[in-house]
Amino acid sequence: MSDLKYTERQQLETILEMESGYVLDFYNHTFREFILDSIKIDIYDSSYVDIGSSSYKYPSGSKANLLRFIWDKEENDVVASLLSDLLDYWLMRKLQEKNSLDQKSERLHDFCQRIVLRLKSTKPEVDEASQISRFDVLKRFDSLQVAKSSLDKRKRGLELEKILQDAFHLHSIKTHKPFHRNSGGEQIDGAFEFEGWFYLVECKWTEKLSDIRQLDSLSGKLSRSARQTMGLFLSINGWSSHVLNLLKQNPDKSIILMDGFDLRCVLDNQKQISLRELLSRKISALNLNSEPFYSVSNLNDEV
């Protein structure tokens, strides 16, 4: 079955107009033909779906429920192919009605395209994760906190970057080692890939961030990156309310924030916190509510 998340399903149901039981403007026969052409499945064949069986959890055989059944039954690559074709069809209809999309429709379409990219993405290599454990990385993190005053800032920063990279490996998130770009004139300290997007990373282990200038370096790197690039800023000791308020006012909302409590929780085996789930919630909070910081404590409250 696909691993579509609840928030992803909600956005897909919105764009595909599934609330009333329909899917866009399809009739039964055109819906059948579309799916056959897209993924070679006859959705109205009883050998594929038996509406009266226990495996079918929906109250009716509406087109919306049949599409939900496909999401439940098929793997990511099949669901991604069908969604990609449905989004192309949605876009064609919209452009036939109007010559351009309004801002709200464009944002919704972009969000759903990101879902497709995530489903299509190959599973990251996790060889590095087999060599480390959460317990080991958490122990290093706690030791670094104890010894931080005796380490110079550069060594402390490098070790923090490695701890964060190991956290990504533990949760099967593909990372990129530090590199230079723009003819060697710009240093990227780290990056990772998540749900079809690229994220540049910066880490700080200083006193609480007091103003937005401490994020300017990451903001500049993002402005010189392609459109499908965002940023993750890790500040172990957090930040002042001024930082959050200024990020909310910035029209280019491309940075999500993470603090030391977030990092420690995803390393603590006893808490069973998924870094993937936490990142997804952070991204949703930024995109839907303009909130740059979604805390792991919010995740615990919602579970």
Buried (B, 14 or more C-beta within 10 A) or exposed (E): EBEBBEBBBEBBBEBBBBEEEBBBEBEEEEBBEBBBEBBEBEBBEEEEBEBEEEEBEBEEBBBBBBBBBBBBBBEBEBBBBBBBBBBEBBBEEBEEEEEEBEEEBEEBBEBBBBBBBBBBBEEBEEEBBEEBBBEEBBEBBEEBBEEBEEBEEEEBBBBBBBBBBBBBBBBBBBBBEEEEEEEEEBEBBBBBBBBBBBBBBBBBBEEEBEEBEBBEBBBEBBEEBEEEBBBBBBBBEBBEEEBBEBBBEBEEBBBBBBBBEBBBBBBBEEEEBEBBBBBBBBBBBBBEEEBBBBBBEBBEEEE
